[in-house]
Amino acid sequence: MDESDRMEALGKILIIRGGAIGDFILTMPVLAALRRHFPLAPLEVLGYPHIVQLALATGLADKVRSIEARPLAGFFAPHTPLDRELADYFAGFSLIVSYLFDPDAIFRVNVAKCSSAQFIVGPHRPSETSNAHATEIFLQPLERLGIFNPHSVPNLQLNAVQDSTRPRHALQTCAGPGPRVLALHPGSGSERKNWPEEKWAEFISRLAALPDVHFWLVGGEAEGDRLTRLSAGLPGGRFEVAQNLPLVDLAFRLRDCHAFVGHDSGISHLAAALGVPTLVLWAHTNPAVWIPRGERVRIVQNGGRLNELPVKLVMAELERWLAV
């Protein structure tokens, strides 16, 4: 029995992934590769609930489970009684691929106490000095399963059934004639990755002067009151603030946009993976490793001095996107 036959015969696959939104999206080619190679094997994801719902919405996972369950903490401590329900859960898998930070292999050893699954350790995070992109690094452990050179660009196809039941949002989308709709995310998880707020204000003011452009201002808790300040005085009916949306809801909205502008953030990775033309204002991290991957992604850099990046340069790059 070869490896593929063995997996289809023995059952379920579990992917364990912590990390932020971008980390998960860059790991989604792993789910896609396993789906293609083992189409009969049920696939589950253990991760942060608000993030891993994306795997359900794209059909890359059959079930998800929260990594935040308190009993799971015992699996990260040596010589500790293990929760019986979780032990039975891990015992139900034939293959477990873990991207958790587990430098002393405590988690792996504890899982092995209750599960006979093949356990493959994936990298928690690639090196900043790597010459390979993060998606390629996250895929490397699958070589142990005979999976070589899989597609490494995230390509998220949202569930058509979910789409048909979702209410339409207020702004005109790219389906059919009408104004062009842009999504703007003026934040990230780190202020050093952000274009200054005053630059965003000038950029948005220039966009508002274009008669055929509507836009979303997208953000979460990290943006605080920034979206409120940036939306003050904008023409009514041509913009909408989309703050703290569930990730899947945000994905459906982003997918309908003509273009996205943001920083080095998980939301930029999401837009790129959805196939939205994505313009990323980049600084500091190594783009060879971390650039959002998609068929239509451009980055704008200023030698690491993002605070000095001219508004007119960003505007020119965006206009080039919109002219395509």
C-alpha positions as CSV (number, residue, x, y, z in Angstrom):
1,M,0.0,0.0,0.0
2,D,1.6,3.3,-1.0
3,E,1.3,6.5,1.0
4,S,-1.7,7.9,-0.8
5,D,-3.6,4.6,-0.4
6,R,-2.7,4.4,3.3
7,M,-4.0,7.9,4.0
8,E,-7.3,7.3,2.2
9,A,-7.7,4.0,4.1
10,L,-6.8,5.2,7.5
11,G,-8.7,8.4,7.8
12,K,-8.5,11.9,9.0
13,I,-5.9,14.7,8.7
14,L,-5.3,17.4,11.3
15,I,-3.5,20.7,10.6
16,I,-2.5,22.7,13.8
17,R,-1.8,26.3,13.2
18,G,-1.5,29.2,15.6
19,G,-0.3,32.7,14.6
20,A,-2.0,35.7,13.1
21,I,-4.2,36.1,10.0
22,G,-1.3,36.4,7.6
23,D,0.4,33.3,9.0
24,F,-2.7,31.2,8.5
25,I,-3.3,32.5,4.9
26,L,0.3,31.7,4.0
27,T,-0.2,28.2,5.4
28,M,-3.4,27.6,3.4
29,P,-1.6,26.2,0.4
30,V,-0.7,23.3,2.7
31,L,-4.5,22.6,3.1
32,A,-5.0,22.9,-0.6
33,A,-2.2,20.4,-1.4
34,L,-3.5,17.9,1.1
35,R,-7.0,18.2,-0.4
36,R,-5.6,17.5,-3.9
37,H,-3.5,14.6,-2.9
38,F,-5.8,12.9,-0.4
39,P,-9.3,13.9,-1.6
40,L,-11.1,11.2,0.4
41,A,-9.4,12.1,3.8
42,P,-11.5,14.4,6.1
43,L,-9.4,17.4,6.9
44,E,-9.7,19.4,10.2
45,V,-7.9,22.5,11.5
46,L,-7.0,23.3,15.1
47,G,-6.4,27.1,15.4
48,Y,-7.8,30.4,16.4
49,P,-11.6,30.3,15.8
50,H,-11.9,33.8,14.2
51,I,-9.2,32.9,11.7
52,V,-9.7,29.2,10.9
53,Q,-13.3,29.8,9.9
54,L,-11.7,31.0,6.6
55,A,-10.8,27.3,5.9
56,L,-14.4,26.3,6.2
57,A,-15.6,29.2,4.0
58,T,-13.2,28.1,1.2
59,G,-13.8,24.4,1.5
60,L,-10.3,23.6,2.5
61,A,-11.4,22.1,5.8
62,D,-14.3,20.0,6.9
63,K,-14.2,21.0,10.5
64,V,-12.3,23.4,12.8
65,R,-11.7,23.5,16.5
66,S,-10.4,26.1,18.8
67,I,-6.8,26.1,19.9
68,E,-7.7,28.3,22.9
69,A,-9.4,25.5,24.9
70,R,-8.0,25.5,28.4
71,P,-7.4,21.8,28.6
72,L,-5.0,22.0,25.7
73,A,-2.5,23.8,27.9
74,G,-1.7,20.4,29.6
75,F,-0.2,19.2,26.3
76,F,2.5,21.8,26.5
77,A,3.7,20.7,30.0
78,P,5.8,17.6,30.7
79,H,4.5,14.9,33.1
80,T,1.0,16.4,33.3
81,P,-2.2,14.4,33.2
82,L,-3.8,14.9,29.7
83,D,-7.4,15.8,29.1
84,R,-9.2,12.6,28.2
85,E,-11.5,14.3,25.6
86,L,-8.6,15.9,23.8
87,A,-6.6,12.7,24.0
88,D,-9.5,10.9,22.2
89,Y,-9.7,13.8,19.7
90,F,-6.0,13.4,18.7
91,A,-6.4,9.6,18.6
92,G,-8.9,10.0,15.8
93,F,-6.4,11.2,13.2
94,S,-4.1,9.3,10.9
95,L,-1.9,12.4,10.1
96,I,-1.1,15.4,12.2
97,V,0.9,18.3,10.8
98,S,1.7,20.9,13.4
99,Y,3.1,24.4,12.9
100,L,3.1,25.2,16.6
101,F,6.1,26.6,18.4
102,D,7.3,23.5,20.3
103,P,11.1,23.8,20.6
104,D,11.4,21.0,23.2
105,A,8.9,18.7,21.5
106,I,6.7,18.6,24.6
107,F,3.5,18.9,22.6
108,R,4.6,16.3,20.1
109,V,5.6,13.8,22.8
110,N,2.3,14.3,24.7
111,V,0.2,13.8,21.5
112,A,2.2,10.6,20.8
113,K,1.0,9.3,24.2
114,C,-2.6,9.2,23.0
115,S,-2.4,9.0,19.2
116,S,-0.7,6.7,16.7
117,A,-1.0,9.4,14.0
118,Q,2.0,10.2,11.8
119,F,3.2,13.5,13.3
120,I,4.9,15.9,11.0
121,V,6.5,19.1,12.4
122,G,6.3,22.2,10.3
123,P,8.2,25.5,10.9
124,H,6.4,27.9,13.2
125,R,8.0,30.9,11.4
126,P,10.5,31.1,8.5
127,S,13.8,33.0,9.0
128,E,13.9,36.6,7.9
129,T,17.1,35.9,5.9
130,S,15.6,33.0,3.9
131,N,15.7,33.1,0.1
132,A,12.4,31.2,-0.1
133,H,8.9,32.6,0.4
134,A,7.0,31.6,3.6
135,T,4.5,29.6,1.6
136,E,7.2,27.4,0.1
137,I,8.8,26.9,3.5
138,F,5.5,25.9,5.1
139,L,4.9,23.4,2.3
140,Q,8.3,21.7,2.6
141,P,7.2,19.2,5.4
142,L,4.7,17.7,2.9
143,E,7.6,16.2,1.0
144,R,7.5,13.4,3.6
145,L,4.2,12.5,2.1
146,G,5.5,12.5,-1.4
147,I,4.1,15.9,-2.2
148,F,6.6,17.9,-4.2
149,N,6.3,21.3,-5.8
150,P,2.7,21.9,-5.0
151,H,1.0,25.2,-5.9
152,S,2.4,27.7,-3.4
153,V,0.2,30.8,-4.1
154,P,-2.8,31.0,-1.8
155,N,-6.0,31.0,-4.0
156,L,-9.1,31.4,-1.9
157,Q,-12.4,30.5,-3.5
158,L,-15.3,31.4,-1.2
159,N,-18.2,29.1,-0.8
160,A,-20.9,29.8,-3.4
161,V,-23.7,28.6,-1.1
162,Q,-22.7,31.0,1.7
163,D,-22.4,33.8,-0.9
164,S,-25.9,33.3,-2.2
165,T,-27.4,33.7,1.3
166,R,-25.4,36.8,2.3
167,P,-27.0,40.3,2.2
168,R,-25.7,42.7,-0.3
169,H,-23.7,45.6,1.2
170,A,-24.4,49.2,0.6
171,L,-21.7,50.2,-1.9
172,Q,-21.9,49.1,-5.6
173,T,-19.5,46.2,-6.2
174,C,-17.5,45.3,-9.2
175,A,-20.3,42.9,-10.4
176,G,-21.9,44.9,-13.2
177,P,-21.6,48.6,-14.2
178,G,-21.1,51.3,-11.6
179,P,-18.4,53.1,-9.8
180,R,-15.1,51.4,-8.9
181,V,-15.0,50.3,-5.3
182,L,-11.7,50.3,-3.4
183,A,-10.8,48.8,-0.1
184,L,-8.3,50.7,2.1
185,H,-6.7,49.3,5.2
186,P,-4.7,52.1,6.9
187,G,-3.3,49.9,9.7
188,S,-1.5,46.8,10.7
189,G,-0.3,44.9,13.7
190,S,2.7,47.3,14.0
191,E,3.0,51.0,13.8
192,R,6.4,50.8,12.2
193,K,4.7,49.1,9.2
194,N,2.2,51.9,8.8
195,W,2.1,54.8,6.4
196,P,1.6,58.0,8.5
197,E,-2.0,58.9,9.2
198,E,-1.6,62.3,7.6
199,K,-0.4,60.6,4.4
200,W,-3.5,58.4,4.4
201,A,-5.7,61.5,4.9
202,E,-4.2,63.2,1.9
203,F,-4.5,60.0,-0.2
204,I,-8.2,59.5,0.8
205,S,-8.9,63.2,0.0
206,R,-7.5,62.7,-3.5
207,L,-9.6,59.6,-4.0
208,A,-12.7,61.4,-2.8
209,A,-12.1,64.0,-5.6
210,L,-12.5,61.2,-8.2
211,P,-16.1,61.1,-9.2
212,D,-16.3,57.4,-10.1
213,V,-14.6,55.9,-7.0
214,H,-16.3,54.6,-3.8
215,F,-14.3,53.0,-1.0
216,W,-14.3,50.9,2.1
217,L,-12.2,51.9,5.1
218,V,-11.3,48.6,6.6
219,G,-9.9,47.9,10.1
220,G,-10.0,46.1,13.4
221,E,-9.1,46.9,17.0
222,A,-5.5,47.8,16.0
223,E,-6.8,50.8,14.1
224,G,-8.7,52.3,17.1
225,D,-10.2,55.7,16.2
226,R,-8.1,56.0,13.1
227,L,-10.9,55.1,10.7
228,T,-13.3,57.6,12.4
229,R,-10.7,60.4,11.9
230,L,-10.0,59.4,8.3
231,S,-13.7,59.2,7.4
232,A,-14.6,62.6,8.9
233,G,-15.8,65.0,6.2
234,L,-16.0,62.4,3.4
235,P,-18.9,62.7,0.9
236,G,-21.9,60.6,2.1
237,G,-22.9,57.6,0.1
238,R,-19.5,57.0,-1.4
239,F,-17.7,55.4,1.5
240,E,-18.3,52.9,4.3
241,V,-16.4,52.0,7.4
242,A,-16.0,48.3,7.9
243,Q,-14.5,47.9,11.3
244,N,-14.2,44.7,13.4
245,L,-16.0,42.5,10.8
246,P,-15.7,38.7,11.2
247,L,-12.9,37.6,8.9
248,V,-15.2,35.6,6.5
249,D,-17.6,38.6,6.2
250,L,-14.6,40.8,5.3
251,A,-13.4,38.3,2.8
252,F,-16.7,38.3,0.9
253,R,-16.6,42.1,0.8
254,L,-13.0,42.3,-0.3
255,R,-13.6,39.9,-3.1
256,D,-16.0,42.3,-4.7
257,C,-13.6,45.2,-4.8
258,H,-11.7,46.6,-7.8
259,A,-8.5,47.1,-5.8
260,F,-7.1,47.0,-2.3
261,V,-4.5,49.3,-0.7
262,G,-2.8,48.4,2.6
263,H,0.3,47.7,4.6
264,D,2.3,44.5,5.4
265,S,-0.7,43.0,7.2
266,G,-2.9,39.9,7.3
267,I,-5.7,41.7,5.5
268,S,-3.3,42.5,2.6
269,H,-2.6,38.7,2.5
270,L,-6.3,38.1,2.4
271,A,-7.0,40.5,-0.4
272,A,-4.1,39.1,-2.5
273,A,-5.3,35.5,-1.9
274,L,-8.8,36.4,-3.0
275,G,-7.4,37.7,-6.4
276,V,-8.1,41.3,-5.7
277,P,-5.6,43.7,-7.3
278,T,-3.5,44.5,-4.2
279,L,-1.2,47.5,-3.7
280,V,1.0,47.0,-0.6
281,L,2.9,49.9,1.0
282,W,6.0,48.0,2.3
283,A,8.7,48.6,4.8
284,H,11.1,46.7,7.1
285,T,10.3,43.0,6.7
286,N,11.9,40.9,3.9
287,P,9.6,40.9,0.9
288,A,11.2,37.8,-0.5
289,V,9.7,35.9,2.5
290,W,6.6,37.8,3.4
291,I,5.2,39.6,0.4
292,P,1.5,38.8,-0.1
293,R,1.1,36.2,-2.8
294,G,-1.4,36.5,-5.5
295,E,-1.8,36.9,-9.3
296,R,-2.2,40.7,-8.9
297,V,0.1,42.1,-6.2
298,R,2.4,45.1,-6.4
299,I,4.4,46.6,-3.6
300,V,5.5,50.2,-3.2
301,Q,8.7,50.8,-1.3
302,N,10.8,53.8,-0.3
303,G,14.0,52.3,0.8
304,G,12.5,51.3,4.2
305,R,11.4,54.9,4.9
306,L,7.7,54.4,4.7
307,N,7.0,57.6,6.5
308,E,8.5,59.5,3.6
309,L,6.6,57.6,0.8
310,P,5.0,60.3,-1.3
311,V,1.2,60.3,-1.7
312,K,1.6,61.1,-5.4
313,L,3.6,57.9,-5.9
314,V,1.0,55.7,-4.3
315,M,-1.7,57.5,-6.3
316,A,0.1,56.9,-9.5
317,E,0.6,53.2,-8.8
318,L,-3.1,52.8,-7.9
319,E,-4.2,54.6,-11.1
320,R,-2.0,52.1,-13.1
321,W,-3.9,49.3,-11.4
322,L,-7.3,50.8,-12.2
323,A,-6.3,51.4,-15.8
324,V,-5.6,47.6,-16.4
